[in-house]
Amino acid sequence: MARGPPTPWSKRLDAIRDARPSTEARVAICAPLAHLGVEIDPDANATGAQTISTPATPTSVLVVQTDEEAIIARHALTLLAGSIG
């Protein structure tokens, strides 16, 4: 099945899935949420804090580190172990 050109949302989702998105990527991802009151604290974002939203933001913006490759590997191992036994 052919895929069309990437949409602005698919680009944002790709940036979200990045293992360590840059400070600029986090700002770009959250920019469309400004109309909801979301504001990024530049200092917190630059220092790698877990919460990067300003205290005035009605919704907290958190940076959550993940290791998707390890999660996929664990799920694959579980599936393979179940099919062998």
C-alpha positions in Angstrom: 0.0 0.0 0.0 1.4 3.4 -1.0 1.8 6.1 1.6 1.1 9.7 0.8 3.4 12.5 1.7 4.0 13.1 5.4 1.5 15.4 7.1 2.5 18.0 9.7 1.1 15.7 12.4 3.1 12.7 11.3 6.3 14.8 11.5 5.4 15.8 15.0 4.7 12.2 16.0 8.1 11.2 14.5 9.8 13.9 16.6 7.9 12.6 19.7 9.1 9.1 19.1 12.7 10.3 18.8 14.8 8.8 21.6 16.2 12.1 22.6 14.4 15.0 20.9 16.2 18.3 20.9 15.0 21.3 22.8 14.0 22.8 19.5 11.9 19.7 18.6 10.1 19.8 21.9 9.2 23.5 21.3 8.0 22.7 17.8 5.9 19.8 19.1 4.2 21.9 21.7 3.8 25.1 19.7 0.5 24.1 18.2 -0.9 23.6 21.8 -0.3 27.3 22.7 -4.0 28.1 22.1 -4.6 25.6 25.0 -2.3 27.6 27.3 0.7 25.3 26.9 3.9 27.2 27.5 7.4 25.7 27.5 10.0 27.0 30.1 13.1 27.6 28.0 15.5 27.0 31.0 13.8 23.8 32.0 13.8 22.6 28.4 17.4 23.4 27.9 18.6 21.7 31.1 16.7 18.5 30.5 14.2 18.8 33.3 11.4 16.3 33.5 8.8 19.0 33.6 9.4 21.6 30.8 6.1 23.6 31.1 5.9 26.9 32.9 4.1 27.0 36.3 1.4 29.1 34.6 0.6 26.4 32.1 -2.8 24.7 32.9 -1.4 21.3 31.6 2.0 20.0 32.6 4.4 19.0 29.8 6.7 16.2 30.8 9.7 14.7 29.1 9.5 10.9 29.6 12.6 8.9 28.6 11.8 5.6 26.8 13.8 2.8 25.3 11.4 1.6 22.6 13.9 -0.9 21.2 14.2 -2.7 24.5 10.4 -2.8 24.9 10.0 -4.3 21.4 12.8 -6.8 22.1 11.1 -7.9 25.3 7.7 -8.3 23.6 9.3 -10.3 20.8 11.2 -12.6 23.2 7.9 -13.2 25.1 6.1 -14.1 21.9 9.0 -16.3 20.7 9.2 -18.1 24.1 5.4 -18.8 24.0 5.6 -20.3 20.5 8.5 -22.6 21.3 7.0 -24.1 24.4 
